[in-house]
């Protein structure tokens, strides 16, 4: 997951938390096992050793071979005391203690939305990983409960470490807001979404809600969407093509962190109405920028948002539209959400994540090794 300029959610989690962990624990030697040549930016200190384990894992079968035939040899060679998996995958035939970080079970709930071959792989092997891991960590109380229920795991075996958000996300100046809107939305205010466009991100209903909003308000608002069109469905494409307001819907593609910070900070509001999230980092990033949030009332999102966002049923287009209109019309609510969000964002930092992971590591080391059948 640590690939330069291609850090997704789990990659960002790994980068931010392990950068802090390795720097704060110089007494520990960390071996980072990569499946291809790596960027030196991910070697965070003298106590970090980068090791390339052959066989790039670009296919589920290659990943299985890498995990179960290649990796155990290197764990033994370097006398590893604890293997921490930041992406949930584990070798199942070695005696090294393991801390398995399973972010969420979206592949269990939406198997048809996963790339061909990978959904089947996840659902076949993750129950085994969960059972055989010495301990498990995850990023929300929702995911903890979900993992425990779906895989029959005792909750006492699962630690919640939460996600953080990039500290670069901060409120921007009025001048920066104006220049960003001039660049991307022809100077107009805009609702914003960021994320890879998997179907579970609910882009189709977001487009429909925006069209309804435009129809009912006749406002000059735009909708900006940042991210790659992964699994851009035919239904979503049809919704976009048939919209009377598709010229008001602006797709930026994937943007770098500096541009993303400006886009987020200049937004009128974030509309993040996903159907399923293990956490939902953009919610916190928007709050750090003092940008109001409209998000879903499902899975982990109300847990992250608390009372600092408008939570809606993401399956109801009218409800999403109503929240958009409310946040535009009610100036007192708008200001309140900005202030509450900025305060709530302080709960979710990468430092807190790193500290909680370290506590989980200590619990795992202290656990007596047992082999699950």
Secondary structure, DSSP 8 states (H G I E B T S, - for coil): ---TT---HHHHHHHHHHHHHHHH-TTS-EEEEESS---GGG--STTEEEEE-SS---SHHHHHHIIIIIHHHHHHHTT-SEEEETTS---SS--SEEEEE----HHHHTGGGS-TTHHHHHHHHHHHHHHH-SEEEESSHHHHHHHHHHHT--GGGEEE------TT-----HHHHHHHHHHHSTT--EEEEES---GGG-HHHHHHHHHHHHHHH----EEEEES--TT--HHHHHHHHT-TTGGGEEEEES--HHHHHHHHHT-SEEEE--S--SS-HHHHHHHHTT-EEEEESSTTHHHHHTTSSEEE-TT-HHHHHHHHHHHHH-HHHHHHHHHHHHHHGGG--HHHHHHHHHHHHHHHHHS------
